[in-house]
Amino acid sequence: MTLPRTVDQAVNILLLALDKETMEIFATRSEEHLNSYHRTAGTLIIRQFKLLEGNEELLESCRKFTGQTEMDAGGAAMLILEILWHSLRQTRH
């Protein structure tokens, strides 16, 4: 797998990887429930996208997206989950 270098690339990879049922379930969750996904989906994002193993381009993209100069792998994974969630909610019919 090619590692994503931007927030958009990371979200697009997830959109292609997730099945329809999972996307629907995730999209119907409230924003308050997003934190509950961080332990599972967030950890998977950190591992798969190598956020602790040198994918500095993706971390930097996350920092630029939020305007934060400091963001760790966990914060980046949560940001990616939030953007994925917003994207899925916008495209639901």
TIBA-887217 format. One record per atom (N, C-alpha, C): atom name; residue number from 1; y negated, z, x; residue in one letter. Coordinates in steps of 0.2 Angstrom, whole numbers. Last residue first. Example, Ala and Ser with C-alpha at 12.3 -4.5 7.8 and 13.67 -1.06 7.14 Angstrom:
2
@atom->N&n->2&y->11&z->35&x->64&res->S
@atom->CA&n->2&y->5&z->36&x->68&res->S
@atom->C&n->2&y->0&z->39&x->64&res->S
@atom->N&n->1&y->28&z->39&x->66&res->A
@atom->CA&n->1&y->22&z->39&x->62&res->A
@atom->C&n->1&y->16&z->39&x->66&res->A
% end
This chain:
93
@atom->N&n->93&y->-48&z->7&x->-138&res->H
@atom->CA&n->93&y->-50&z->4&x->-144&res->H
@atom->C&n->93&y->-47&z->8&x->-150&res->H
@atom->N&n->92&y->-55&z->12&x->-122&res->R
@atom->CA&n->92&y->-50&z->13&x->-128&res->R
@atom->C&n->92&y->-53&z->10&x->-134&res->R
@atom->N&n->91&y->-64&z->10&x->-112&res->T
@atom->CA&n->91&y->-60&z->4&x->-114&res->T
@atom->C&n->91&y->-55&z->6&x->-119&res->T
@atom->N&n->90&y->-70&z->23&x->-110&res->Q
@atom->CA&n->90&y->-74&z->17&x->-112&res->Q
@atom->C&n->90&y->-70&z->11&x->-114&res->Q
@atom->N&n->89&y->-59&z->31&x->-106&res->R
@atom->CA&n->89&y->-62&z->32&x->-112&res->R
@atom->C&n->89&y->-67&z->27&x->-115&res->R
@atom->N&n->88&y->-56&z->25&x->-93&res->L
@atom->CA&n->88&y->-51&z->25&x->-99&res->L
@atom->C&n->88&y->-54&z->26&x->-106&res->L
@atom->N&n->87&y->-68&z->29&x->-87&res->S
@atom->CA&n->87&y->-66&z->22&x->-87&res->S
@atom->C&n->87&y->-61&z->21&x->-93&res->S
@atom->N&n->86&y->-67&z->43&x->-87&res->H
@atom->CA&n->86&y->-73&z->39&x->-90&res->H
@atom->C&n->86&y->-71&z->32&x->-92&res->H
@atom->N&n->85&y->-56&z->44&x->-79&res->W
@atom->CA&n->85&y->-56&z->47&x->-86&res->W
@atom->C&n->85&y->-61&z->43&x->-90&res->W
@atom->N&n->84&y->-60&z->39&x->-67&res->L
@atom->CA&n->84&y->-54&z->36&x->-70&res->L
@atom->C&n->84&y->-54&z->38&x->-78&res->L
@atom->N&n->83&y->-70&z->48&x->-64&res->I
@atom->CA&n->83&y->-72&z->41&x->-65&res->I
@atom->C&n->83&y->-66&z->37&x->-69&res->I
@atom->N&n->82&y->-62&z->60&x->-62&res->E
@atom->CA&n->82&y->-67&z->59&x->-67&res->E
@atom->C&n->82&y->-69&z->52&x->-69&res->E
@atom->N&n->81&y->-53&z->56&x->-51&res->L
@atom->CA&n->81&y->-51&z->57&x->-58&res->L
@atom->C&n->81&y->-56&z->57&x->-64&res->L
@atom->N&n->80&y->-63&z->55&x->-41&res->I
@atom->CA&n->80&y->-59&z->49&x->-43&res->I
@atom->C&n->80&y->-56&z->50&x->-50&res->I
@atom->N&n->79&y->-67&z->68&x->-41&res->L
@atom->CA&n->79&y->-72&z->63&x->-43&res->L
@atom->C&n->79&y->-68&z->57&x->-45&res->L
@atom->N&n->78&y->-56&z->74&x->-36&res->M
@atom->CA&n->78&y->-58&z->76&x->-43&res->M
@atom->C&n->78&y->-63&z->71&x->-45&res->M
@atom->N&n->77&y->-55&z->68&x->-24&res->A
@atom->CA&n->77&y->-49&z->67&x->-28&res->A
@atom->C&n->77&y->-52&z->69&x->-35&res->A
@atom->N&n->76&y->-66&z->74&x->-18&res->A
@atom->CA&n->76&y->-66&z->66&x->-19&res->A
@atom->C&n->76&y->-60&z->65&x->-24&res->A
@atom->N&n->75&y->-63&z->87&x->-18&res->G
@atom->CA&n->75&y->-69&z->85&x->-22&res->G
@atom->C&n->75&y->-68&z->77&x->-23&res->G
@atom->N&n->74&y->-52&z->87&x->-9&res->G
@atom->CA&n->74&y->-51&z->89&x->-16&res->G
@atom->C&n->74&y->-57&z->87&x->-20&res->G
@atom->N&n->73&y->-58&z->82&x->3&res->A
@atom->CA&n->73&y->-53&z->78&x->0&res->A
@atom->C&n->73&y->-52&z->80&x->-7&res->A
@atom->N&n->72&y->-76&z->87&x->2&res->D
@atom->CA&n->72&y->-69&z->87&x->5&res->D
@atom->C&n->72&y->-64&z->83&x->1&res->D
@atom->N&n->71&y->-92&z->83&x->6&res->M
@atom->CA&n->71&y->-87&z->83&x->0&res->M
@atom->C&n->71&y->-80&z->82&x->4&res->M
@atom->N&n->70&y->-109&z->83&x->9&res->E
@atom->CA&n->70&y->-103&z->86&x->10&res->E
@atom->C&n->70&y->-98&z->86&x->4&res->E
@atom->N&n->69&y->-119&z->76&x->3&res->T
@atom->CA&n->69&y->-117&z->74&x->10&res->T
@atom->C&n->69&y->-111&z->78&x->13&res->T
@atom->N&n->68&y->-119&z->68&x->-12&res->Q
@atom->CA&n->68&y->-118&z->74&x->-8&res->Q
@atom->C&n->68&y->-116&z->72&x->-1&res->Q
@atom->N&n->67&y->-120&z->57&x->-20&res->G
@atom->CA&n->67&y->-126&z->59&x->-17&res->G
@atom->C&n->67&y->-125&z->65&x->-13&res->G
@atom->N&n->66&y->-109&z->52&x->-26&res->T
@atom->CA&n->66&y->-112&z->58&x->-29&res->T
@atom->C&n->66&y->-119&z->60&x->-26&res->T
@atom->N&n->65&y->-107&z->40&x->-19&res->F
@atom->CA&n->65&y->-107&z->40&x->-26&res->F
@atom->C&n->65&y->-111&z->46&x->-29&res->F
@atom->N&n->64&y->-107&z->45&x->-6&res->K
@atom->CA&n->64&y->-112&z->41&x->-8&res->K
@atom->C&n->64&y->-113&z->41&x->-15&res->K
@atom->N&n->63&y->-94&z->52&x->-6&res->R
@atom->CA&n->63&y->-101&z->56&x->-5&res->R
@atom->C&n->63&y->-107&z->52&x->-7&res->R
@atom->N&n->62&y->-86&z->42&x->-9&res->C
@atom->CA&n->62&y->-86&z->47&x->-14&res->C
@atom->C&n->62&y->-93&z->51&x->-13&res->C
@atom->N&n->61&y->-87&z->35&x->3&res->S
@atom->CA&n->61&y->-89&z->31&x->-3&res->S
@atom->C&n->61&y->-90&z->36&x->-9&res->S
@atom->N&n->60&y->-82&z->44&x->12&res->E
@atom->CA&n->60&y->-89&z->42&x->12&res->E
@atom->C&n->60&y->-92&z->39&x->6&res->E
@atom->N&n->59&y->-69&z->44&x->8&res->L
@atom->CA&n->59&y->-73&z->50&x->7&res->L
@atom->C&n->59&y->-80&z->48&x->8&res->L
@atom->N&n->58&y->-66&z->30&x->11&res->L
@atom->CA&n->58&y->-65&z->33&x->4&res->L
@atom->C&n->58&y->-69&z->39&x->3&res->L
@atom->N&n->57&y->-67&z->31&x->25&res->E
@atom->CA&n->57&y->-71&z->26&x->21&res->E
@atom->C&n->57&y->-71&z->28&x->14&res->E
@atom->N&n->56&y->-58&z->40&x->30&res->E
@atom->CA&n->56&y->-65&z->42&x->30&res->E
@atom->C&n->56&y->-69&z->38&x->26&res->E
@atom->N&n->55&y->-44&z->44&x->30&res->N
@atom->CA&n->55&y->-47&z->39&x->25&res->N
@atom->C&n->55&y->-54&z->40&x->24&res->N
@atom->N&n->54&y->-37&z->54&x->37&res->G
@atom->CA&n->54&y->-42&z->50&x->40&res->G
@atom->C&n->54&y->-45&z->44&x->36&res->G
@atom->N&n->53&y->-29&z->63&x->29&res->E
@atom->CA&n->53&y->-27&z->60&x->35&res->E
@atom->C&n->53&y->-31&z->54&x->38&res->E
@atom->N&n->52&y->-33&z->67&x->17&res->L
@atom->CA&n->52&y->-33&z->72&x->23&res->L
@atom->C&n->52&y->-31&z->69&x->29&res->L
@atom->N&n->51&y->-32&z->55&x->10&res->L
@atom->CA&n->51&y->-39&z->58&x->11&res->L
@atom->C&n->51&y->-39&z->64&x->16&res->L
@atom->N&n->50&y->-23&z->45&x->7&res->K
@atom->CA&n->50&y->-23&z->48&x->14&res->K
@atom->C&n->50&y->-30&z->51&x->15&res->K
@atom->N&n->49&y->-19&z->42&x->-5&res->F
@atom->CA&n->49&y->-25&z->38&x->-3&res->F
@atom->C&n->49&y->-27&z->41&x->4&res->F
@atom->N&n->48&y->-8&z->50&x->-8&res->Q
@atom->CA&n->48&y->-7&z->43&x->-8&res->Q
@atom->C&n->48&y->-13&z->39&x->-4&res->Q
@atom->N&n->47&y->-14&z->63&x->-7&res->R
@atom->CA&n->47&y->-8&z->61&x->-2&res->R
@atom->C&n->47&y->-8&z->53&x->-2&res->R
@atom->N&n->46&y->-24&z->63&x->-16&res->I
@atom->CA&n->46&y->-26&z->65&x->-9&res->I
@atom->C&n->46&y->-20&z->63&x->-5&res->I
@atom->N&n->45&y->-17&z->59&x->-28&res->I
@atom->CA&n->45&y->-22&z->55&x->-25&res->I
@atom->C&n->45&y->-24&z->57&x->-18&res->I
@atom->N&n->44&y->-9&z->71&x->-29&res->L
@atom->CA&n->44&y->-6&z->64&x->-28&res->L
@atom->C&n->44&y->-11&z->59&x->-25&res->L
@atom->N&n->43&y->-18&z->80&x->-31&res->T
@atom->CA&n->43&y->-14&z->81&x->-25&res->T
@atom->C&n->43&y->-11&z->74&x->-24&res->T
@atom->N&n->42&y->-23&z->76&x->-44&res->G
@atom->CA&n->42&y->-27&z->76&x->-38&res->G
@atom->C&n->42&y->-24&z->77&x->-32&res->G
@atom->N&n->41&y->-11&z->77&x->-52&res->A
@atom->CA&n->41&y->-14&z->70&x->-50&res->A
@atom->C&n->41&y->-19&z->70&x->-44&res->A
@atom->N&n->40&y->-10&z->92&x->-50&res->T
@atom->CA&n->40&y->-5&z->87&x->-50&res->T
@atom->C&n->40&y->-7&z->80&x->-48&res->T
@atom->N&n->39&y->-22&z->99&x->-49&res->R
@atom->CA&n->39&y->-16&z->101&x->-45&res->R
@atom->C&n->39&y->-11&z->96&x->-45&res->R
@atom->N&n->38&y->-31&z->92&x->-58&res->H
@atom->CA&n->38&y->-32&z->92&x->-51&res->H
@atom->C&n->38&y->-26&z->94&x->-47&res->H
@atom->N&n->37&y->-29&z->93&x->-71&res->Y
@atom->CA&n->37&y->-25&z->88&x->-68&res->Y
@atom->C&n->37&y->-26&z->88&x->-61&res->Y
@atom->N&n->36&y->-37&z->103&x->-75&res->S
@atom->CA&n->36&y->-30&z->105&x->-75&res->S
@atom->C&n->36&y->-26&z->99&x->-72&res->S
@atom->N&n->35&y->-49&z->97&x->-75&res->N
@atom->CA&n->35&y->-48&z->102&x->-69&res->N
@atom->C&n->35&y->-40&z->103&x->-69&res->N
@atom->N&n->34&y->-50&z->91&x->-87&res->L
@atom->CA&n->34&y->-49&z->87&x->-81&res->L
@atom->C&n->34&y->-47&z->91&x->-75&res->L
@atom->N&n->33&y->-53&z->98&x->-99&res->H
@atom->CA&n->33&y->-46&z->98&x->-96&res->H
@atom->C&n->33&y->-45&z->94&x->-90&res->H
@atom->N&n->32&y->-66&z->96&x->-101&res->E
@atom->CA&n->32&y->-64&z->103&x->-99&res->E
@atom->C&n->32&y->-57&z->103&x->-96&res->E
@atom->N&n->31&y->-66&z->83&x->-107&res->E
@atom->CA&n->31&y->-68&z->84&x->-100&res->E
@atom->C&n->31&y->-66&z->91&x->-97&res->E
@atom->N&n->30&y->-50&z->81&x->-116&res->S
@atom->CA&n->30&y->-57&z->83&x->-115&res->S
@atom->C&n->30&y->-59&z->84&x->-108&res->S
@atom->N&n->29&y->-39&z->67&x->-117&res->R
@atom->CA&n->29&y->-41&z->74&x->-115&res->R
@atom->C&n->29&y->-48&z->75&x->-115&res->R
@atom->N&n->28&y->-37&z->54&x->-119&res->T
@atom->CA&n->28&y->-38&z->58&x->-125&res->T
@atom->C&n->28&y->-40&z->65&x->-123&res->T
@atom->N&n->27&y->-34&z->48&x->-107&res->A
@atom->CA&n->27&y->-40&z->47&x->-110&res->A
@atom->C&n->27&y->-42&z->51&x->-116&res->A
@atom->N&n->26&y->-21&z->53&x->-105&res->F
@atom->CA&n->26&y->-26&z->55&x->-100&res->F
@atom->C&n->26&y->-33&z->54&x->-104&res->F
@atom->N&n->25&y->-14&z->46&x->-115&res->I
@atom->CA&n->25&y->-14&z->53&x->-115&res->I
@atom->C&n->25&y->-20&z->56&x->-111&res->I
@atom->N&n->24&y->-17&z->33&x->-110&res->E
@atom->CA&n->24&y->-19&z->35&x->-117&res->E
@atom->C&n->24&y->-19&z->43&x->-117&res->E
@atom->N&n->23&y->-10&z->32&x->-98&res->M
@atom->CA&n->23&y->-18&z->31&x->-98&res->M
@atom->C&n->23&y->-20&z->34&x->-105&res->M
@atom->N&n->22&y->3&z->35&x->-102&res->T
@atom->CA&n->22&y->-1&z->39&x->-97&res->T
@atom->C&n->22&y->-8&z->39&x->-98&res->T
@atom->N&n->21&y->5&z->23&x->-109&res->E
@atom->CA&n->21&y->6&z->29&x->-112&res->E
@atom->C&n->21&y->2&z->35&x->-108&res->E
@atom->N&n->20&y->4&z->12&x->-99&res->K
@atom->CA&n->20&y->-1&z->13&x->-105&res->K
@atom->C&n->20&y->-1&z->20&x->-108&res->K
@atom->N&n->19&y->5&z->18&x->-82&res->D
@atom->CA&n->19&y->8&z->15&x->-88&res->D
@atom->C&n->19&y->3&z->16&x->-94&res->D
@atom->N&n->18&y->-4&z->16&x->-67&res->L
@atom->CA&n->18&y->-2&z->20&x->-73&res->L
@atom->C&n->18&y->0&z->16&x->-79&res->L
@atom->N&n->17&y->-8&z->6&x->-58&res->A
@atom->CA&n->17&y->-2&z->10&x->-57&res->A
@atom->C&n->17&y->1&z->14&x->-63&res->A
@atom->N&n->16&y->-20&z->1&x->-61&res->L
@atom->CA&n->16&y->-14&z->-4&x->-61&res->L
@atom->C&n->16&y->-8&z->0&x->-61&res->L
@atom->N&n->15&y->-28&z->12&x->-61&res->L
@atom->CA&n->15&y->-27&z->8&x->-67&res->L
@atom->C&n->15&y->-21&z->4&x->-67&res->L
@atom->N&n->14&y->-27&z->15&x->-47&res->L
@atom->CA&n->14&y->-24&z->20&x->-52&res->L
@atom->C&n->14&y->-23&z->16&x->-59&res->L
@atom->N&n->13&y->-34&z->4&x->-42&res->I
@atom->CA&n->13&y->-27&z->5&x->-40&res->I
@atom->C&n->13&y->-24&z->10&x->-45&res->I
@atom->N&n->12&y->-47&z->7&x->-47&res->N
@atom->CA&n->12&y->-43&z->1&x->-49&res->N
@atom->C&n->12&y->-36&z->1&x->-48&res->N
@atom->N&n->11&y->-50&z->19&x->-41&res->V
@atom->CA&n->11&y->-49&z->19&x->-48&res->V
@atom->C&n->11&y->-45&z->13&x->-50&res->V
@atom->N&n->10&y->-51&z->14&x->-28&res->A
@atom->CA&n->10&y->-47&z->19&x->-29&res->A
@atom->C&n->10&y->-45&z->19&x->-37&res->A
@atom->N&n->9&y->-62&z->4&x->-29&res->Q
@atom->CA&n->9&y->-55&z->2&x->-27&res->Q
@atom->C&n->9&y->-50&z->7&x->-29&res->Q
@atom->N&n->8&y->-72&z->13&x->-32&res->D
@atom->CA&n->8&y->-70&z->8&x->-37&res->D
@atom->C&n->8&y->-63&z->5&x->-35&res->D
@atom->N&n->7&y->-73&z->20&x->-20&res->V
@atom->CA&n->7&y->-72&z->24&x->-27&res->V
@atom->C&n->7&y->-69&z->19&x->-31&res->V
@atom->N&n->6&y->-66&z->12&x->-6&res->T
@atom->CA&n->6&y->-72&z->14&x->-11&res->T
@atom->C&n->6&y->-69&z->17&x->-17&res->T
@atom->N&n->5&y->-55&z->9&x->0&res->R
@atom->CA&n->5&y->-60&z->11&x->4&res->R
@atom->C&n->5&y->-66&z->13&x->0&res->R
@atom->N&n->4&y->-37&z->12&x->-2&res->P
@atom->CA&n->4&y->-44&z->10&x->-5&res->P
@atom->C&n->4&y->-49&z->13&x->0&res->P
@atom->N&n->3&y->-24&z->5&x->8&res->L
@atom->CA&n->3&y->-28&z->11&x->6&res->L
@atom->C&n->3&y->-35&z->9&x->3&res->L
@atom->N&n->2&y->-11&z->-4&x->3&res->T
@atom->CA&n->2&y->-17&z->-4&x->6&res->T
@atom->C&n->2&y->-21&z->2&x->3&res->T
@atom->N&n->1&y->6&z->0&x->4&res->M
@atom->CA&n->1&y->0&z->0&x->0&res->M
@atom->C&n->1&y->-6&z->0&x->4&res->M
% end
